[in-house]
Amino acid sequence: MTITVLRLGHRPGRDVRMTTHCALVSRALGAKEIIYSGERDSGIEESVSKVVKNWGGKFKISYEKNFRRVITDWKSTSVHLTIYGLPIQKQMSKIRKHKNLLVVVGGEKVPGEVYQVADYNIAVSSQPHSEIGALAVFLHEYSKGKELYKNFPGAKLKVIPQERGKKTVKK
C-alpha cells in the first residue's frame, strides 16, 4: 500500500500550520509522501524533513506548482476529500481495493475540475470541517486502525506513554 497526499493551494504566511499539520498527519497515519501546490515554502519542507529525521520513517515532502499535472499523471486511484462527496462509510470498501492512492486535500478554494478528474469524491462528513480532520479520519478508516501501530525506523526520539506529563527518550 502506498498513499501520497496532495495538498492544494498552499499560501505562505497564511497556511503554514495547515499544510504542516497535513504533512504530520499524513506521515503519522501511514502516507509515504505529501506533495503541496500553491506557493513554494522551503520553511515547511525543512520543518517536515526535521520531523522525519528525528522521529523516523521514510516520509518525504515535495512541491509541485501544477497540481493538475500531479492528478492527471497519477497512474493509480485518486481520492478527493470534500464535504460534497459520497459518504466515506459507503465507499471505503471500494477504495480499499486500490493499493496506490493519491489523496487530494483542499485549500482555500478547490477548483471545480478536481471534482471531475478525481476517481472518488469522498465526504467524511457533510458538515463544514477541517481538511486535516478529514485526512486523519480517511487514513484511519482506510488502514482499519493498523496505522496506529506503525513503526518508524531510524527514529532518534521515542515517546514514553504515561498518564500525565510528557516524556521522550533518545534512541
N, C-alpha and C positions, 0 to 999 in steps of 0.2 A: 504494500500500500504506500502510495506517495501522494501527499497533499501539498499543493502550493497555494498560497493565498495571494490574491491580487487586491491591493488597497487602492481605490480610486481617489484621485483629486487631492493629494496632499498639498497643504498650504503652510509654508514655514511661518512661524510666529503665531499661528492660529491652531494648527492641527498637530503640533509636536507630541503632546500627550496621547492623543487619539491614535496616531499612527504608531507610536512606540508601544502603546498597550495592545494594539492589534498584533504587532510583531511578538510581544511577550506571550500573549495568549496563544498565538499560533505555535510558537516554539514549545511552550509548556504542555500543550494539549495534542501534540503529535504531528503538526505540519513539518515539512522539511525545509520550507523556504517561504519568504514573503517577498513579493515584488510590489513596489509602490510607484504610483504615477502622480502626475501633477507637477509640482516643482521639486527639483532635487534638493536634498537636505543632508549634507555629509554628517552633520551632528547626530542625526538619527542612526545613520549607518554605523558610526563609531560607537554609539551607545549600545546598540543591539549586539554588535560584534564583541564588545566588552562583556556583556552578559554571557554570551556563548563561551568566551574564553574562561570566565570564572565559574560558570555553572554547568559547563559541559555540553555535549551533543555536537551535531554537525549541521545545525541550522544556519541558513545564510539569508542575507538581505541584499536586494539589488534594486536598482532604479531603472524604469523604462518610461521614457517620455510618452510614448504612444501606447496607451492601454489597449487600444483596438487591435494592434498587432499581437499583443500577448494573447488576447481571447481568440482571435481568428487563426493564429498559428498553433494554438493548443491542439495537440494530437489526440487528446482523450476527452473526458467529460468535463463540462463547466457547470458550476452551480452558483447562481446569483442569489445572495441573501437579501430579501426585501419583504417588507410587511405586506406587499401586494401580491405575493406569490401563493402557491398552493401550500397547505399545511404540512409541516415537516413530518408529523406523525403518520400522514397518509402517503408520503413519498419516500421515506428513508429506506424502506426495504428495496426499492428500485435503485436508489442511489448507491447503496452498499454493494451492489453487484459490480460497480465500477471501482477499479483499484487505483487509478491515477486521476485525481481530481484537481481542478482549478476552482477554488472558492473565491468568488468575487464579492468584495465588501465595499459598499458605497462610501462616498464622501459627502461633500456639500450638496450636490445635485447630480443624480445619476442620469446620464444621457439615455434617452429612450431606446436607442439602438442596443444597449446592453440587455434589455429585456427581450429583444428579438434574437440576438445571437447566442445567448446562454442556453444550454441544453435543459436546465431546470431553473425556474424562478421559485425559490422556497421561502416560506414565511415561518419564522419561529413563533411569531405572534402577529395578530392582525391589529395590534395597537402600537402606537409610537414607542420605540425603544432604542437602545444603544446598538450600534453595529458591533461593538466589542462583545456585548452580551449575546447577540445573535450568533456571532462566531464561536463563542465558548459553548453555547448550547448545541450548535451544529456539530462541532468537533467531538463533543462528549457523546452525542447520540450516534454519530457515525461509528465511533470506536466502541460503543456499548460500555463505556466506562473503563476500558482497558488502558486508556492513556494515563489514567491516574496512577498506574503502577510503572510507568515508563522509567527506564534507567537512562542516565545521561553520562556516557563515557567521557572521561577526560576532565570531569568536574574538579575544580580546585576548592570549592566550597560545598558544604552539605548542611542542610537544616536538621537539627535535632528536635523532633517533635516534643512538645511539652504543653501542659495545660495552661500555663501562664508564662509570659515573658518571651524573649527571643534568644535563641541560641544557635550559632553556626560553628562549624569546625572546619579547619583547613585539612584537606586530604593529602 
